[in-house]
Amino acid sequence: MKLWQDLFSTDYGLLSLAVILFMLVMAAWFYRFFRKKMMLPPGKN
């Protein structure tokens, strides 16, 4: 339980949580971006 308490109540825990969430959002964005680019016919940007 100390892990969850530290994650949500300390400055380094909240910063770690923010970084984890940012990386997940960035990974989803890159997935959609590259998937859309791969579906385009050759020669189109």
N, CA, C and O atoms as a MOPAC input file, in Angstrom:
PM7 MOZYME 1SCF
protein

 N      0.81000 1    -1.19800 1     0.00000 1
 C      0.00000 1     0.00000 1     0.00000 1
 C      0.85800 1     1.26800 1     0.00000 1
 O      0.41100 1     2.31100 1    -0.47900 1
 N      2.05800 1     1.19500 1     0.52000 1
 C      2.92700 1     2.37200 1     0.52400 1
 C      3.24400 1     2.81500 1    -0.90400 1
 O      3.41300 1     4.00500 1    -1.16800 1
 N      3.32400 1     1.86000 1    -1.81500 1
 C      3.59800 1     2.18300 1    -3.21200 1
 C      2.52500 1     3.11600 1    -3.76600 1
 O      2.84200 1     4.14600 1    -4.36100 1
 N      1.26000 1     2.76000 1    -3.57300 1
 C      0.16300 1     3.57700 1    -4.09200 1
 C      0.10200 1     4.92700 1    -3.38100 1
 O     -0.19400 1     5.95300 1    -3.99300 1
 N      0.38400 1     4.90900 1    -2.09600 1
 C      0.37300 1     6.16200 1    -1.33100 1
 C      1.46600 1     7.09800 1    -1.84900 1
 O      1.23000 1     8.29300 1    -2.02500 1
 N      2.65900 1     6.55500 1    -2.09200 1
 C      3.74500 1     7.37700 1    -2.63300 1
 C      3.43300 1     7.85000 1    -4.05000 1
 O      3.75400 1     8.98100 1    -4.41400 1
 N      2.81000 1     6.98800 1    -4.84900 1
 C      2.52900 1     7.34500 1    -6.23400 1
 C      1.56800 1     8.52400 1    -6.33000 1
 O      1.74900 1     9.39800 1    -7.17800 1
 N      0.55900 1     8.56100 1    -5.47900 1
 C     -0.45900 1     9.59200 1    -5.59000 1
 C     -0.28100 1    10.77500 1    -4.63900 1
 O     -1.01600 1    11.75700 1    -4.74800 1
 N      0.66200 1    10.70800 1    -3.72500 1
 C      0.74200 1    11.78700 1    -2.74600 1
 C      2.08400 1    12.51200 1    -2.70400 1
 O      2.19600 1    13.54600 1    -2.04600 1
 N      3.09100 1    12.00300 1    -3.37900 1
 C      4.38900 1    12.69300 1    -3.35400 1
 C      4.64500 1    13.36000 1    -4.69700 1
 O      4.04800 1    12.99800 1    -5.71100 1
 N      5.53600 1    14.33500 1    -4.68700 1
 C      5.83300 1    15.03900 1    -5.93200 1
 C      6.50100 1    14.12500 1    -6.94900 1
 O      6.18000 1    14.19700 1    -8.13600 1
 N      7.42000 1    13.26900 1    -6.51700 1
 C      8.08000 1    12.36800 1    -7.46400 1
 C      7.13500 1    11.26800 1    -7.94600 1
 O      7.29200 1    10.76800 1    -9.06000 1
 N      6.16700 1    10.88800 1    -7.13100 1
 C      5.17600 1     9.91000 1    -7.56100 1
 C      4.24300 1    10.48200 1    -8.61000 1
 O      3.93900 1     9.82500 1    -9.60600 1
 N      3.78800 1    11.71400 1    -8.38600 1
 C      2.89700 1    12.34900 1    -9.35600 1
 C      3.62800 1    12.63000 1   -10.66800 1
 O      3.04600 1    12.49600 1   -11.74400 1
 N      4.89400 1    13.01600 1   -10.58000 1
 C      5.67500 1    13.24500 1   -11.79300 1
 C      5.88600 1    11.93700 1   -12.55100 1
 O      5.81500 1    11.91800 1   -13.78000 1
 N      6.14100 1    10.85600 1   -11.84100 1
 C      6.28000 1     9.54900 1   -12.47600 1
 C      4.97800 1     9.13300 1   -13.15400 1
 O      4.99300 1     8.61500 1   -14.27100 1
 N      3.87200 1     9.35600 1   -12.49000 1
 C      2.57600 1     9.03300 1   -13.06200 1
 C      2.31100 1     9.86100 1   -14.31600 1
 O      1.78000 1     9.34300 1   -15.29900 1
 N      2.67400 1    11.13400 1   -14.29000 1
 C      2.50100 1    11.99700 1   -15.45000 1
 C      3.34400 1    11.51000 1   -16.62300 1
 O      2.88300 1    11.51600 1   -17.76400 1
 N      4.56400 1    11.09200 1   -16.35200 1
 C      5.44200 1    10.59200 1   -17.41700 1
 C      4.89300 1     9.28800 1   -17.99600 1
 O      4.90800 1     9.10200 1   -19.21300 1
 N      4.41700 1     8.40200 1   -17.15900 1
 C      3.84300 1     7.13400 1   -17.63200 1
 C      2.62900 1     7.40200 1   -18.50800 1
 O      2.49900 1     6.80600 1   -19.57800 1
 N      1.74200 1     8.28600 1   -18.07600 1
 C      0.55900 1     8.61200 1   -18.86300 1
 C      0.93400 1     9.29100 1   -20.18100 1
 O      0.34300 1     9.00600 1   -21.22300 1
 N      1.90900 1    10.18200 1   -20.13000 1
 C      2.35800 1    10.84900 1   -21.34700 1
 C      2.92200 1     9.83700 1   -22.34300 1
 O      2.64000 1     9.93400 1   -23.53700 1
 N      3.69900 1     8.88400 1   -21.88200 1
 C      4.27300 1     7.87900 1   -22.77100 1
 C      3.18800 1     7.00000 1   -23.38800 1
 O      3.29300 1     6.63800 1   -24.55900 1
 N      2.15900 1     6.65300 1   -22.63900 1
 C      1.05500 1     5.85400 1   -23.18200 1
 C      0.28500 1     6.61900 1   -24.25500 1
 O     -0.05900 1     6.06100 1   -25.29700 1
 N      0.01900 1     7.89500 1   -23.99600 1
 C     -0.67800 1     8.71600 1   -24.97800 1
 C      0.18400 1     8.89400 1   -26.22100 1
 O     -0.32300 1     8.82900 1   -27.34000 1
 N      1.47100 1     9.11600 1   -26.03700 1
 C      2.37200 1     9.28600 1   -27.16700 1
 C      2.46900 1     8.00400 1   -27.99200 1
 O      2.51800 1     8.07000 1   -29.22100 1
 N      2.49700 1     6.84900 1   -27.34900 1
 C      2.55300 1     5.57100 1   -28.06100 1
 C      1.28500 1     5.36300 1   -28.88500 1
 O      1.36200 1     4.89800 1   -30.02300 1
 N      0.12700 1     5.69700 1   -28.33400 1
 C     -1.13100 1     5.56100 1   -29.07200 1
 C     -1.15800 1     6.51400 1   -30.25500 1
 O     -1.61600 1     6.14700 1   -31.33700 1
 N     -0.67300 1     7.73400 1   -30.06200 1
 C     -0.64300 1     8.69700 1   -31.15800 1
 C      0.28700 1     8.21900 1   -32.28200 1
 O     -0.08300 1     8.28200 1   -33.45400 1
 N      1.48200 1     7.74400 1   -31.93600 1
 C      2.41300 1     7.23500 1   -32.94800 1
 C      1.82400 1     6.03300 1   -33.67800 1
 O      1.99000 1     5.90800 1   -34.89200 1
 N      1.14600 1     5.15600 1   -32.96600 1
 C      0.52600 1     3.99300 1   -33.59400 1
 C     -0.47300 1     4.44100 1   -34.64800 1
 O     -0.43700 1     3.95800 1   -35.78000 1
 N     -1.36800 1     5.36000 1   -34.28900 1
 C     -2.37500 1     5.83900 1   -35.24100 1
 C     -1.73800 1     6.59600 1   -36.39300 1
 O     -2.15700 1     6.44300 1   -37.54000 1
 N     -0.73300 1     7.40900 1   -36.10200 1
 C     -0.06500 1     8.20400 1   -37.14100 1
 C      0.60600 1     7.30700 1   -38.17400 1
 O      0.40600 1     7.48400 1   -39.37600 1
 N      1.40200 1     6.34400 1   -37.71300 1
 C      2.12100 1     5.48000 1   -38.64300 1
 C      1.17400 1     4.51100 1   -39.34300 1
 O      1.39900 1     4.16400 1   -40.50200 1
 N      0.13600 1     4.07600 1   -38.67100 1
 C     -0.84200 1     3.18400 1   -39.30100 1
 C     -1.54300 1     3.91000 1   -40.45400 1
 O     -1.75600 1     3.33600 1   -41.52200 1
 N     -1.90000 1     5.18300 1   -40.22300 1
 C     -2.53900 1     5.97100 1   -41.27500 1
 C     -1.58400 1     6.17900 1   -42.45100 1
 O     -1.99600 1     6.09200 1   -43.60700 1
 N     -0.31400 1     6.45300 1   -42.15900 1
 C      0.67900 1     6.65200 1   -43.21700 1
 C      0.92100 1     5.36800 1   -44.00800 1
 O      1.13800 1     5.42800 1   -45.21800 1
 N      0.88800 1     4.21600 1   -43.35400 1
 C      1.11900 1     2.94700 1   -44.04700 1
 C     -0.03900 1     2.59900 1   -44.96900 1
 O      0.15400 1     1.86400 1   -45.93700 1
 N     -1.23500 1     3.10400 1   -44.69800 1
 C     -2.39900 1     2.78000 1   -45.52000 1
 C     -2.47400 1     3.63300 1   -46.78800 1
 O     -3.24600 1     3.32200 1   -47.69500 1
 N     -1.68400 1     4.70300 1   -46.85900 1
 C     -1.70200 1     5.54100 1   -48.04900 1
 C     -1.02900 1     4.81600 1   -49.21400 1
 O     -0.10500 1     4.03100 1   -49.00200 1
 N     -1.47800 1     5.06800 1   -50.42300 1
 C     -0.80500 1     4.45900 1   -51.56800 1
 C      0.60300 1     5.05900 1   -51.73100 1
 O      0.85200 1     6.17300 1   -51.27000 1
 N      1.51000 1     4.34100 1   -52.37100 1
 C      2.88700 1     4.84700 1   -52.55000 1
 C      2.88800 1     6.17400 1   -53.30600 1
 O      2.09200 1     6.38300 1   -54.22200 1
 N      3.78500 1     7.05700 1   -52.91200 1
 C      3.90600 1     8.35400 1   -53.55400 1
 C      3.08400 1     9.44700 1   -52.90800 1
 O      3.28200 1    10.62200 1   -53.21800 1
 N      2.17600 1     9.10100 1   -52.02700 1
 C      1.36500 1    10.10100 1   -51.32100 1
 C      1.97800 1    10.35600 1   -49.94700 1
 O      2.50300 1     9.44200 1   -49.31100 1
 N      1.90500 1    11.60500 1   -49.49800 1
 C      2.43800 1    11.91400 1   -48.17500 1
 C      1.33800 1    12.32900 1   -47.29700 1
 O      1.56500 1    12.63800 1   -46.12700 1

